[in-house]
Amino acid sequence: MRTRLVHLAPFLIASSVVLMPGTAGAQRLGIVGGLNRAGIQGDAPLNTQYSGATGFLAGVVFEFSVAQDVFVSFQPQYARRTTGIAFAIEGEEQPRDSLDVALSYVTLPVLAKVQALHGRTYVTGGFDVGMLLDAKLRGRGPDEDIKTVLNDLDVAALFGFGVVFPLGAPQLTVELRYSQSLLNLSAGGMGLSGAALPDRFRAGGFQLLAGMLVRLGGR
């Protein structure tokens, strides 16, 4: 039960924010989803390298204005990060993908959003707090659970640029976002199969997001 509460903490925090009495002007509620290219980065073990792989994310959005054209945005999400591990093969010029790591998180991005061009574009920046749900190493027989060699908590810095497409009352947003972990993901040790993960590594990369927002009230 305690573990479940820890995993749900970001969503509980976001829910409490949504239920707070409105103290600001415009408020918006919506959904967001997209592709997550934020995989493992760091010093790879000998004769290996990390290769790009694409995961996904999906969640809800609640934001409120704190000044003209400035919003604070809460975006609780489920996020999947994946990374390939390529091994050097004797006689081949390029390393070959042999393993992949799949990490699932529940996260709470908290962002400042500054609008420009009459609300048609915006820039964002903030932090993303994530709790690890599960971690699997694939490619050596049955999937191996490697959650015990990873830290449960991750904190990442976020920076993004977005475009807004008004569709009458709702707004369609498309955003390119860069995410960079600030904490070491490794908890030390190795998986049962000798997983090729170093002592220090972080998650980083790009996210391509699409969202739909509806204005709730205010100015």
C-alpha positions as CSV (number, residue, x, y, z in Angstrom):
1,M,0.0,0.0,0.0
2,R,2.8,2.4,0.9
3,T,4.5,1.7,-2.4
4,R,1.3,2.5,-4.3
5,L,0.9,5.7,-2.5
6,V,4.4,6.8,-3.4
7,H,3.8,6.0,-7.0
8,L,0.5,8.0,-7.0
9,A,2.0,11.0,-5.2
10,P,2.5,13.2,-8.3
11,F,-1.1,12.7,-9.3
12,L,-2.4,13.4,-5.8
13,I,-0.5,16.6,-5.7
14,A,-1.8,17.7,-9.1
15,S,-5.4,16.8,-8.1
16,S,-5.1,19.0,-5.0
17,V,-3.9,21.9,-7.1
18,V,-6.9,21.5,-9.4
19,L,-9.3,21.5,-6.5
20,M,-7.9,24.6,-4.9
21,P,-10.0,27.7,-5.1
22,G,-9.1,29.8,-8.2
23,T,-6.9,32.7,-7.2
24,A,-5.7,33.6,-10.7
25,G,-7.3,34.7,-13.9
26,A,-7.6,32.3,-16.8
27,Q,-7.5,28.6,-16.1
28,R,-7.2,25.8,-18.6
29,L,-7.7,22.0,-18.4
30,G,-6.7,19.5,-21.0
31,I,-4.8,16.4,-22.1
32,V,-1.4,15.8,-23.5
33,G,0.5,12.9,-25.2
34,G,3.3,12.2,-27.5
35,L,6.6,10.5,-28.2
36,N,9.4,10.3,-25.7
37,R,13.0,10.1,-27.0
38,A,14.5,10.7,-23.6
39,G,16.6,7.6,-23.0
40,I,19.8,6.7,-21.1
41,Q,22.8,8.9,-21.4
42,G,26.2,8.4,-19.8
43,D,29.5,6.5,-19.9
44,A,28.7,3.1,-21.5
45,P,30.6,0.0,-20.4
46,L,33.5,-1.3,-22.5
47,N,32.6,-2.3,-26.1
48,T,29.0,-1.0,-25.8
49,Q,27.1,2.1,-26.6
50,Y,23.6,3.4,-26.0
51,S,21.3,3.8,-29.0
52,G,18.2,5.8,-29.5
53,A,14.8,4.4,-29.0
54,T,11.3,5.9,-28.7
55,G,8.9,5.6,-25.8
56,F,5.7,7.5,-25.2
57,L,3.9,9.6,-22.6
58,A,0.4,10.6,-21.8
59,G,-1.3,12.7,-19.1
60,V,-3.5,15.6,-18.1
61,V,-2.8,19.4,-18.0
62,F,-4.0,22.0,-15.5
63,E,-2.7,25.6,-15.8
64,F,-3.6,29.0,-14.5
65,S,-2.4,32.5,-15.3
66,V,-0.1,34.4,-12.9
67,A,0.5,37.4,-15.1
68,Q,-0.4,38.6,-18.6
69,D,0.7,35.9,-21.0
70,V,2.4,33.9,-18.2
71,F,0.9,30.6,-16.9
72,V,2.0,27.9,-14.4
73,S,1.3,24.5,-15.8
74,F,0.9,21.1,-13.9
75,Q,1.1,18.1,-16.2
76,P,0.9,14.7,-14.3
77,Q,1.8,11.9,-16.8
78,Y,2.7,8.3,-17.3
79,A,6.0,8.1,-19.3
80,R,7.8,5.2,-20.9
81,R,11.5,5.6,-21.6
82,T,13.4,3.1,-23.8
83,T,17.0,2.8,-24.7
84,G,18.9,0.2,-26.8
85,I,22.3,-1.1,-25.8
86,A,24.5,-2.0,-28.8
87,F,27.5,-4.3,-28.5
88,A,30.6,-4.3,-30.6
89,I,30.7,-7.5,-32.7
90,E,34.0,-8.9,-33.9
91,G,34.2,-8.6,-37.7
92,E,31.4,-6.0,-38.0
93,E,32.0,-2.3,-38.5
94,Q,29.0,-1.1,-36.5
95,P,27.8,-2.2,-33.0
96,R,24.7,-4.3,-33.1
97,D,21.6,-3.7,-30.9
98,S,21.4,-6.7,-28.5
99,L,19.5,-5.4,-25.5
100,D,17.1,-2.7,-24.6
101,V,16.0,-1.1,-21.3
102,A,12.4,0.0,-20.8
103,L,11.7,2.3,-17.8
104,S,8.1,3.3,-16.8
105,Y,7.5,6.4,-14.6
106,V,4.7,8.4,-13.1
107,T,5.8,12.0,-13.3
108,L,4.7,15.5,-12.4
109,P,6.1,18.2,-14.7
110,V,5.7,21.7,-13.2
111,L,6.3,24.4,-15.8
112,A,6.2,28.1,-16.4
113,K,4.7,28.9,-19.8
114,V,5.3,32.4,-21.4
115,Q,3.1,33.2,-24.4
116,A,4.1,35.3,-27.4
117,L,2.7,36.4,-30.8
118,H,-0.8,36.9,-29.2
119,G,-0.8,33.5,-27.7
120,R,0.1,31.6,-30.9
121,T,3.5,30.5,-29.6
122,Y,5.1,29.9,-26.2
123,V,8.2,28.8,-24.4
124,T,8.3,26.7,-21.3
125,G,10.7,25.8,-18.6
126,G,10.6,23.9,-15.3
127,F,11.1,20.6,-13.6
128,D,9.8,17.1,-13.8
129,V,9.6,14.9,-10.7
130,G,9.2,11.2,-11.5
131,M,8.8,8.0,-9.5
132,L,10.0,4.7,-11.2
133,L,7.2,2.1,-11.6
134,D,9.1,-0.6,-13.3
135,A,12.3,-1.3,-15.2
136,K,13.0,-4.2,-17.6
137,L,16.0,-5.4,-19.5
138,R,15.1,-7.3,-22.6
139,G,17.0,-9.3,-25.1
140,R,18.6,-12.1,-23.0
141,G,15.7,-14.6,-22.7
142,P,12.9,-13.6,-20.4
143,D,12.6,-10.0,-19.5
144,E,14.7,-9.2,-16.4
145,D,13.5,-6.9,-13.7
146,I,16.3,-4.3,-13.0
147,K,14.3,-1.9,-10.8
148,T,16.5,-2.8,-7.8
149,V,19.6,-1.3,-9.4
150,L,17.9,2.0,-10.2
151,N,16.9,4.9,-8.0
152,D,13.1,5.3,-7.6
153,L,13.3,9.1,-7.8
154,D,14.2,11.2,-10.8
155,V,14.3,14.9,-11.2
156,A,14.7,16.5,-14.7
157,A,15.0,20.0,-16.0
158,L,12.6,20.8,-18.9
159,F,12.8,23.4,-21.7
160,G,10.4,23.6,-24.6
161,F,8.9,25.6,-27.5
162,G,5.3,25.3,-28.6
163,V,2.8,26.4,-31.2
164,V,-0.9,27.0,-30.6
165,F,-3.6,26.2,-33.1
166,P,-7.0,27.7,-32.1
167,L,-9.9,25.4,-32.9
168,G,-12.8,27.6,-31.7
169,A,-13.1,27.1,-27.9
170,P,-10.4,24.4,-27.5
171,Q,-6.7,24.9,-28.4
172,L,-4.5,22.4,-30.0
173,T,-0.8,22.7,-28.9
174,V,2.3,21.1,-30.5
175,E,5.5,21.3,-28.4
176,L,9.1,20.2,-28.7
177,R,10.6,19.7,-25.3
178,Y,14.1,18.8,-24.1
179,S,14.4,16.8,-20.9
180,Q,17.6,16.3,-18.9
181,S,17.8,14.3,-15.6
182,L,19.6,16.1,-12.8
183,L,20.1,13.0,-10.6
184,N,22.0,9.7,-11.1
185,L,19.6,7.0,-12.0
186,S,21.9,4.2,-10.9
187,A,21.5,2.8,-7.4
188,G,24.6,0.6,-7.8
189,G,25.0,-3.1,-8.4
190,M,24.1,-5.1,-11.5
191,G,21.2,-7.2,-12.6
192,L,21.1,-10.9,-12.5
193,S,22.3,-11.2,-16.1
194,G,25.1,-8.7,-15.6
195,A,23.2,-5.8,-17.2
196,A,25.5,-3.5,-19.0
197,L,24.6,-0.4,-17.0
198,P,27.3,1.9,-15.6
199,D,27.6,3.3,-12.0
200,R,26.5,6.7,-13.2
201,F,24.0,7.6,-15.9
202,R,21.1,9.9,-16.5
203,A,18.1,10.1,-18.8
204,G,18.0,12.8,-21.4
205,G,16.6,13.7,-24.8
206,F,13.6,15.2,-26.7
207,Q,9.9,14.9,-26.4
208,L,7.3,15.7,-29.1
209,L,4.0,16.5,-27.5
210,A,0.5,17.3,-28.7
211,G,-2.2,18.6,-26.4
212,M,-5.8,19.9,-26.2
213,L,-6.7,22.7,-23.8
214,V,-10.1,24.1,-22.9
215,R,-10.5,27.4,-21.0
216,L,-12.3,27.1,-17.7
217,G,-12.9,30.7,-16.8
218,G,-11.3,34.0,-15.7
219,R,-10.3,36.9,-17.8
